[in-house]
């Protein structure tokens, strides 16, 4: 997925770079580059993904419980 940012008429260079960086962060490009910087063994990758899935499930559960508590008020 190519990232494309066009410079607006009369836009200072710093603002353009700031917009470009924001687009890169939102697209996950920096996270992907950081992840691919070193080789990760398949077993380590499975372990990491499993831990991330558990963390996301716990977070979703907490958010669901918080939303339920708000509606009971």
N, C-alpha and C positions, 0 to 999 in steps of 0.2 A: 504494500500500500504506500504509494509515494505521498510525501507531504508537500503540499503546494501552498505557498503564501505569497501573495502579490503585494507589492509596495503600493500604498495609496498615494494619491497626488499630494505633494507637499508634506509628506510624512517624514519626520526626522528618523535617521538611521537607528537610534537607540530604541524608538518605539517599535520599529519593524522587527528588530532582533528580539525584543521582549515578546511580541506577538508570536514570532516563530518558536521561541522557547516554550511558550505556553501551549502551542499546538503540539509540539513534540512530547511534552509531559503528558498531556491529555491522551495522546495516541498510545502511550506506553512505550515509546521508542527508547527512552533512557533506561527504563526498567529491563527491557529486552537486551539492550547492549550490555548492561551490567551482568545479566544472567549468563550471557554467552561469552563473557570474557575468559572464563576458564572452563575446561571440560568437566562435566559432571557425570559420574558413573551412573548407569541406569538404576542400580539399587538405591543410590543416594537420591536420585530424582524421584523415585517412587515413594521413598520415605518422606521427603520434603513435601511432595504433593499430598500425601496422606495427612501429614500434620496440618497443612494449610486448609484442607477440607474440614478437618475437625475444628480448627479455629473459626472458620467461616460459619459452620453449623452452630457452634456455641454463640457466636455473635448474633446470628439470626434469631436464635432462641431468646437471647437477652432482649433484643429489640422487640420481638413479638410479645414477651412478657411485659415490657415497659408500655407498649401500646395498649395492651389489655388492661393494665392498671389505670391508665388515663381514662379509658372509656367507662370504668366502673365508678368513677367519682361522681 
